[in-house]
């Protein structure tokens, strides 16, 4: 009877109840052995008919379809094939998947999940980042298992408490190296009254950032300036707020031993990607937004489509790709700075589920309101372009889904689709696309290798993507990024031009009231030629600003476009 119920799609009773009923049935059969076999067979048949009637009534109420034996066997065979295919994919290895353009999220899994602070392999890593509570409880570690490093976190918290008790000041940074022959301490302490912690390159630096009940620590032996590392810690803290809001402080106020890791389950790749972007992504390093170069007329049409599908309580509408922003239309009172925009776009890029179907998820924008969530509708309108609506209502999914249909229909128009695809395909910021007077040309024809134009008013930057010769290797890209970091954080003392020669290349920074221009040249170029090229490059970009930079369009709060009006517009 149990197998028949399973094949028919009925509900199988729990194992314990079935065992008891079978024992009772066996006892009943033992008592009825004295009866005639015909009567016993008739009674069993009646019970089976009653059970069949009950199952048919349940299936009629729930709409459960009947499955034949052949259909069940075919389903099991398909499941076995799916499992075999997944096992073969896993055996191929993570390297093969990443080299063939695998999931972006797989790049940021914990590379050393079984390491702890006592292992030499863990100590050899160039940059660590930790998060722990004021009670010394582990929260997050970039490398290793934070649970296995409880002693290390407790010692770090003890150092912070010691500095606060002895000097009455918060610990900001520590610099050190190998212990000298004299046996002196390898560390030099810097407290709040001296926040500059630049230190010689290559030396070990430890920076501390206390935010409420949490302490963020970076231990690095890279050449990144201390101000850049501190910016990365602040960015990591903002990512915590975007996930949990400031309400986490109330949880620690109720219990200092509160375990925060259960709330962060599954967010490890997201937090590690923020650390990676703070080192390798130019918009994050320089504090700006990278817009997609687009003809101004087409960008205005896209903005009008975002404004035309206005839904009440929508704060902002975004259209963006993996590394470029196409259009922003927002309310005047909604504050969206470059940090919040990066945190959100990185959150979308790291979740592959957003590409599968439309989603509606809570997200906290720390610069707008760090204590509350807003609700974001996310959907990919094309393979590379994502649309997002930021709303203050938790029940606006269906209205936003209808607005997405309006925007998607507009983007499918031939002229719009062609212009957008061309902008995504062609990189107009490449060095070879520039005029020759502005350093344009192929490798060997021009001394200009790379450049970054930062507009201070809009907080937007223009830069060609790295990866082409002579910056094809990861090591060359890292050295150039380190040079940009040093140039952007250095004190100029009224200087408008700063020059830095490093090995095979030279970096020059031109500083003005409206913009900053950083350029990388071949090492053989002289200062006069480099400055002349930078002047011509700045003039060329200024003449093309309408199509290269992105204005932020404003949503009008008094607009009330109904669904019928949007359909009539289409």
QUIQUI-V623994 format. One record per pair of residues at least 12 apart in sequence whose C-alpha atoms are under 10 Angstrom apart, sorted by the first residue. I is the first residue (numbers start at 1). J is the second residue. Records with the same first field share a line. If there is no record, write none. Layout:
BEGIN
I=J / J
END
This chain:
BEGIN
1=48 / 51 / 52
2=18
4=52
5=51 / 52 / 55
6=67
7=66 / 67 / 68 / 69 / 71 / 72
8=52 / 55 / 56 / 59 / 64 / 65 / 66 / 67 / 68 / 69
9=55 / 59 / 64 / 65 / 66 / 67 / 68
10=52 / 54 / 55 / 56 / 58 / 59 / 64 / 65 / 66
11=55 / 58 / 59
94=106 / 107
95=107
103=349 / 350 / 351 / 352
104=269 / 273 / 349 / 350 / 351 / 352
105=268 / 269 / 270 / 272 / 273 / 349 / 350 / 351 / 352
106=269 / 350
107=269 / 272 / 273 / 350
108=142 / 268 / 269 / 270 / 271 / 272 / 273 / 274 / 275 / 276 / 350
109=142 / 143 / 267 / 268 / 269 / 270 / 271 / 272 / 273
110=141 / 142 / 143 / 144 / 145 / 268 / 269 / 272
111=142 / 143 / 144
112=142 / 143 / 144 / 145
113=141 / 142 / 143 / 144 / 145 / 146
114=143 / 144 / 145 / 146 / 148
115=143 / 144 / 145 / 146 / 148 / 149
116=141 / 143 / 144 / 145 / 146 / 147 / 148 / 149 / 150 / 152
117=143 / 144 / 145 / 146 / 148 / 149 / 150 / 151 / 152 / 153
118=148 / 149 / 152
119=144
122=143 / 144
124=221
125=143 / 219 / 220 / 221 / 222
126=202 / 204 / 219 / 220 / 221 / 222 / 223
127=142 / 143 / 204 / 205 / 206 / 218 / 219 / 220 / 221 / 222 / 229 / 275
128=141 / 142 / 143 / 144 / 206 / 217 / 218 / 219 / 220 / 221 / 275
129=141 / 142 / 143 / 206 / 207 / 208 / 216 / 217 / 218 / 219 / 220 / 229 / 232 / 233 / 236 / 272 / 275
130=142 / 143 / 146 / 153 / 208 / 215 / 216 / 217 / 218 / 219 / 233
131=146 / 153 / 208 / 209 / 210 / 214 / 215 / 216 / 217 / 218 / 233 / 236 / 237
132=146 / 150 / 153 / 154 / 156 / 157 / 210 / 213 / 214 / 215 / 216 / 217 / 260
133=153 / 154 / 157 / 210 / 211 / 212 / 213 / 214 / 215 / 216 / 252 / 256 / 257 / 258 / 259 / 260
134=153 / 154 / 157 / 158 / 160 / 161 / 210 / 211 / 212 / 213 / 214 / 215 / 252 / 256 / 257
135=153 / 154 / 157 / 158 / 213 / 214 / 252 / 256 / 257 / 258
136=150 / 151 / 152 / 153 / 154 / 155 / 156 / 157 / 158 / 214 / 215 / 256 / 257
137=149 / 150 / 151 / 153 / 154 / 157 / 214 / 256 / 257 / 258 / 259 / 260 / 261
138=150 / 151 / 152 / 153 / 154 / 214 / 259 / 260 / 261
139=153 / 214 / 215 / 216 / 259 / 260 / 261 / 262 / 264
140=216 / 260 / 261 / 264 / 267 / 268 / 271 / 272
141=217 / 268 / 271 / 272
142=218 / 268 / 269 / 271 / 272 / 275
143=272
146=261
147=261
153=217
156=208 / 215 / 217
157=215
159=171
160=172 / 208 / 210 / 215
163=189 / 191
164=191
167=191
168=191 / 192
169=190 / 191 / 192 / 193
170=190 / 191 / 192 / 193 / 208 / 209 / 210
171=189 / 190 / 191 / 192 / 193 / 195 / 207 / 208 / 209 / 210
172=189 / 190 / 191 / 192 / 193 / 194 / 195 / 196 / 197 / 206 / 207 / 208 / 209 / 210 / 217 / 230
173=187 / 188 / 189 / 190 / 191 / 192 / 194 / 195 / 196 / 197 / 198 / 205 / 206 / 207 / 208 / 209 / 217 / 218 / 219 / 226 / 230
174=186 / 187 / 188 / 189 / 190 / 191 / 197 / 199 / 204 / 205 / 206 / 207 / 208 / 219
175=187 / 188 / 189 / 190 / 197 / 198 / 199 / 200 / 203 / 204 / 205 / 206 / 207 / 219 / 220 / 221
176=188 / 189 / 199 / 200 / 203 / 204 / 205 / 206 / 221
177=202 / 203 / 204 / 205 / 221
178=203 / 204
186=204
187=204 / 205 / 206
188=205
189=206
190=207
191=208
195=226 / 227
196=225 / 226 / 227
197=225 / 226 / 227 / 230
198=223 / 224 / 225 / 226 / 227 / 228
199=223 / 225 / 226
200=223 / 225
201=221 / 222 / 223 / 224 / 225
202=220 / 221 / 222 / 223 / 224
203=220 / 221 / 222 / 223
204=219 / 220 / 221 / 222 / 223
205=218 / 219 / 220 / 221 / 222 / 223 / 224 / 225 / 226 / 229
206=218 / 219 / 220 / 221 / 226 / 229 / 230
207=219 / 220 / 226 / 227 / 229 / 230 / 233
208=229 / 230 / 233
209=230 / 231 / 233 / 234 / 237
210=233 / 234 / 237
211=234 / 237 / 249
212=246 / 248 / 249 / 252 / 253
213=248 / 249 / 250 / 251 / 252 / 253 / 256
214=237 / 248 / 249 / 252
215=233 / 237
216=230 / 233 / 234 / 236 / 237
217=229 / 230 / 233
218=230 / 232 / 233
222=482
223=479 / 482 / 483 / 485 / 486
224=279 / 481 / 482 / 483 / 485 / 486
225=482 / 485 / 486 / 489 / 490
226=489
227=485 / 486 / 489 / 490
228=278 / 279 / 285 / 286 / 485 / 486 / 488 / 489
229=275 / 278 / 279 / 285
231=278 / 284 / 285 / 287
232=274 / 275 / 276 / 277 / 278 / 279 / 284 / 285
233=274 / 275 / 278
235=271 / 274 / 275 / 277 / 278 / 284 / 339 / 340 / 342 / 343
236=270 / 271 / 272 / 273 / 274 / 275 / 278 / 343
237=271 / 366
238=274 / 339 / 340 / 343 / 364 / 365 / 366 / 367 / 370
239=270 / 271 / 274 / 339 / 340 / 342 / 343 / 344 / 347 / 364 / 365 / 366
240=264 / 267 / 270 / 271 / 364 / 366
241=363 / 364 / 365 / 366 / 369 / 370 / 371 / 372 / 373
242=340 / 343 / 344 / 347 / 362 / 363 / 364 / 365 / 366 / 367 / 369 / 370 / 371 / 372 / 373 / 374
243=263 / 264 / 267 / 347 / 362 / 363 / 364 / 365 / 366 / 373
244=260 / 263 / 264 / 363 / 364 / 370 / 371 / 372 / 373
245=363 / 364 / 365 / 366 / 369 / 370 / 371 / 372 / 373
246=364 / 366 / 369 / 370 / 371 / 372
247=370 / 371 / 372
248=260 / 263 / 371
267=347
269=350 / 351
270=343 / 346 / 347 / 348 / 349 / 350 / 351
271=347
273=346 / 347 / 350
274=342 / 343 / 346 / 347
277=342 / 346
279=478 / 481 / 482 / 485
280=477 / 478 / 481 / 482
281=323 / 481
282=452 / 461 / 462 / 463 / 465 / 481 / 484 / 485
283=323 / 324 / 338 / 339 / 342 / 452 / 454 / 459 / 460 / 461 / 462 / 463
284=338 / 339 / 342 / 343
285=481 / 482 / 484 / 485 / 488
286=452 / 454 / 459 / 460 / 461 / 484 / 485 / 488 / 489
287=337 / 338 / 339 / 342 / 454 / 456 / 459 / 460 / 461
288=337 / 338 / 339 / 341 / 342 / 454 / 455 / 456 / 458 / 459 / 460 / 461 / 462
289=323 / 324 / 325 / 337 / 338 / 339 / 341 / 342 / 454 / 455 / 458 / 459 / 460 / 461 / 462 / 549 / 550
290=323 / 324 / 325 / 326 / 338 / 342 / 454 / 459 / 460 / 461 / 462 / 463 / 548 / 549 / 550
291=320 / 321 / 323 / 324 / 325 / 326 / 327 / 460 / 461 / 462 / 463 / 547 / 548 / 549 / 550 / 551
292=320 / 321 / 323 / 324 / 325 / 326 / 327 / 420 / 423 / 424 / 427 / 428 / 462 / 547 / 548 / 549 / 550
293=324 / 325 / 326 / 420 / 423 / 424 / 426 / 427 / 428 / 429 / 462 / 544 / 545 / 546 / 547 / 548 / 549 / 550
294=326 / 327 / 419 / 420 / 422 / 423 / 424 / 428 / 546 / 547 / 548 / 549 / 550
295=419 / 420 / 423 / 544 / 546 / 547 / 548 / 549 / 550
296=545 / 546 / 547 / 548 / 549 / 550 / 551
297=546 / 547
298=415 / 416 / 419 / 420 / 547
299=326 / 327 / 328 / 416 / 419 / 420 / 547 / 550 / 551
300=327 / 550 / 551 / 553
301=410 / 411 / 416
302=319 / 326 / 327 / 328 / 329 / 407 / 410 / 411 / 416 / 420
303=317 / 318 / 319 / 326 / 327 / 328 / 329 / 407 / 551 / 552 / 553 / 554 / 555
304=329 / 407 / 553 / 555
305=329 / 403 / 406 / 407 / 408 / 409 / 410 / 411 / 566
306=318 / 319 / 327 / 328 / 329 / 330 / 387 / 389 / 403 / 404 / 406 / 407 / 410 / 553 / 555
307=329 / 330 / 407 / 553 / 554 / 555 / 556 / 559 / 561
308=403 / 406 / 407 / 555 / 556 / 559 / 560 / 561 / 562 / 565 / 566 / 569
309=399 / 400 / 402 / 403 / 404 / 405 / 406 / 407 / 559 / 560 / 561 / 562 / 563 / 565 / 566
310=389 / 399 / 400 / 403 / 555 / 556 / 557 / 558 / 559 / 560 / 561 / 562 / 563 / 566
311=389 / 391 / 396 / 399 / 400 / 402 / 403 / 557 / 559 / 560 / 561 / 562 / 563
312=391 / 392 / 393 / 396 / 399 / 400 / 557 / 558 / 559 / 560 / 561
313=331 / 390 / 391 / 392 / 393 / 396 / 557
314=330 / 331 / 334 / 374 / 375 / 376 / 389 / 390 / 391 / 392 / 393 / 396 / 400 / 555 / 557
315=329 / 330 / 331 / 332 / 333 / 334 / 335 / 374 / 375 / 376 / 389 / 390 / 391 / 392 / 555 / 557
316=328 / 329 / 330 / 331 / 332 / 334 / 335 / 336 / 376 / 388 / 389 / 390 / 391 / 392 / 553 / 554 / 555
317=329 / 330 / 331 / 376 / 377 / 387 / 388 / 389 / 390 / 391 / 553 / 554 / 555
318=330 / 341 / 345 / 378 / 386 / 387 / 388 / 389 / 390
319=380 / 381 / 385 / 386 / 387 / 388 / 389
320=345 / 380 / 384 / 385 / 386 / 387 / 388
321=345 / 349 / 380 / 382 / 383 / 384 / 385 / 386 / 387 / 424
322=345 / 346 / 348 / 349 / 350 / 384 / 385 / 386
323=342 / 345 / 346 / 349 / 465
324=345 / 385 / 424
325=341 / 345 / 385 / 386 / 550
326=385 / 386 / 420 / 423 / 424 / 549 / 550
327=387 / 550 / 551 / 552 / 553
328=388 / 550 / 551 / 552 / 553 / 554 / 555
329=389 / 551 / 552 / 553 / 554 / 555 / 556
330=389 / 390 / 552 / 553 / 554 / 555 / 556 / 557
331=553 / 554 / 555 / 556 / 557
332=553 / 554 / 555 / 556 / 557
333=368 / 554
334=367 / 368 / 369 / 554
335=365 / 366 / 367 / 368 / 369
336=365 / 366 / 367 / 368
337=365 / 366 / 367 / 368 / 458 / 459
338=367 / 458 / 459 / 460
339=365 / 366 / 367
340=364 / 365 / 366 / 367 / 368
341=365
343=363 / 364 / 365 / 366
344=363 / 364 / 365 / 376 / 388
345=386 / 388
347=363
348=378 / 379 / 386 / 388
349=386
354=378 / 379 / 380 / 386
355=378 / 379 / 380 / 381 / 382 / 383 / 384 / 386
356=379 / 380
357=378 / 379 / 380
358=377 / 378 / 379 / 380 / 381 / 387 / 388 / 397 / 401 / 404
359=376 / 377 / 378 / 379 / 380 / 388 / 397 / 401
360=375 / 376 / 377 / 378 / 379 / 388 / 389 / 390 / 394 / 395 / 396 / 397 / 398 / 400 / 401
361=373 / 374 / 375 / 376 / 377 / 378 / 390 / 394 / 397
362=374 / 375 / 376 / 377 / 390 / 391 / 392 / 394
363=375 / 376 / 390
364=376
372=392
373=391 / 392 / 393 / 394
374=390 / 391 / 392 / 393 / 394
375=389 / 390 / 391 / 392 / 393 / 394 / 395 / 396 / 397
376=388 / 389 / 390 / 391 / 392 / 393 / 394 / 396 / 397 / 400
377=389 / 390 / 391 / 396 / 397 / 398 / 400 / 401 / 404
378=390 / 400 / 401 / 404
379=401 / 404
380=404 / 408
381=404 / 405 / 407 / 408 / 409 / 411 / 412
382=408 / 411 / 412 / 417
384=421 / 424
385=420 / 421 / 424
387=404 / 407 / 408
388=400 / 404
389=401 / 403 / 404
399=563
402=563 / 566
403=562 / 563 / 566
405=566 / 567
406=563 / 566 / 567 / 569 / 570
407=566 / 570
409=570
410=569 / 570
427=463 / 464 / 465
428=463 / 464 / 548
429=450 / 451 / 452 / 462 / 463 / 464 / 465 / 541 / 548
430=442 / 449 / 450 / 451 / 463 / 464 / 465 / 466 / 468
431=443 / 446 / 448 / 449 / 450 / 451 / 463 / 464 / 465
432=445 / 446 / 448 / 449
434=537 / 540 / 541
435=536 / 537 / 540
436=533 / 536 / 537
437=532 / 533 / 534 / 535 / 536 / 537 / 540
438=530 / 532 / 533 / 534 / 535 / 536 / 537 / 538 / 539 / 540 / 541
439=521 / 529 / 530 / 532 / 533 / 534 / 536 / 537
440=533 / 537
442=469
443=468 / 469 / 470
444=470 / 522
446=521 / 522 / 525
447=505 / 506 / 520 / 521 / 522 / 523 / 524 / 525 / 526 / 529 / 530 / 533
448=505 / 506 / 507 / 519 / 520 / 521 / 522 / 525 / 530 / 533 / 534
449=464 / 466 / 468 / 469 / 470 / 471 / 505 / 506 / 507 / 519 / 520 / 521 / 522
450=463 / 464 / 465 / 466 / 468 / 470 / 471 / 480 / 507 / 518 / 519 / 520 / 521 / 522
451=463 / 464 / 465 / 484 / 507 / 508 / 509 / 517 / 518 / 519 / 520 / 521 / 534 / 537
452=464 / 484 / 509 / 516 / 517 / 518 / 519 / 520
453=510 / 515 / 516 / 517 / 518 / 519 / 537 / 538 / 541 / 542
454=511 / 514 / 515 / 516 / 517 / 518
455=513 / 514 / 515 / 516 / 517 / 545 / 549
456=512 / 513 / 514 / 515 / 516
457=513 / 514 / 515
458=514 / 515 / 549 / 550 / 551 / 552
459=515
460=515 / 548 / 549 / 550 / 551
461=515 / 516 / 517 / 548 / 549
462=517 / 541 / 548 / 549
463=518 / 519
470=522
476=504 / 505
479=502 / 503 / 505
480=502 / 505 / 506 / 507 / 519 / 520
483=500 / 501 / 502 / 506 / 507 / 508 / 518 / 520
484=507 / 508 / 509 / 518 / 519 / 520
486=500
487=499 / 500 / 507 / 508 / 509 / 510 / 518
488=509 / 511 / 516 / 518
492=511
494=511
495=509 / 510 / 511 / 512
496=509 / 510 / 511 / 512 / 513 / 516
497=509 / 510 / 511 / 512 / 516 / 517 / 518 / 531
498=510 / 511 / 518
499=527 / 530 / 531
500=520 / 523
501=520 / 521 / 522 / 523 / 524
502=523
503=522 / 523
504=521 / 522 / 523 / 524
505=520 / 521 / 522 / 523 / 524 / 525
506=519 / 520 / 521 / 522 / 523 / 524 / 525 / 526 / 527 / 530
507=519 / 520 / 521 / 522 / 523 / 530
508=520 / 521 / 527 / 530 / 531 / 534
509=531 / 534
510=531 / 534 / 535 / 538
515=538 / 542
516=538
517=534 / 535 / 537 / 538
518=534
519=531 / 533 / 534 / 537
END
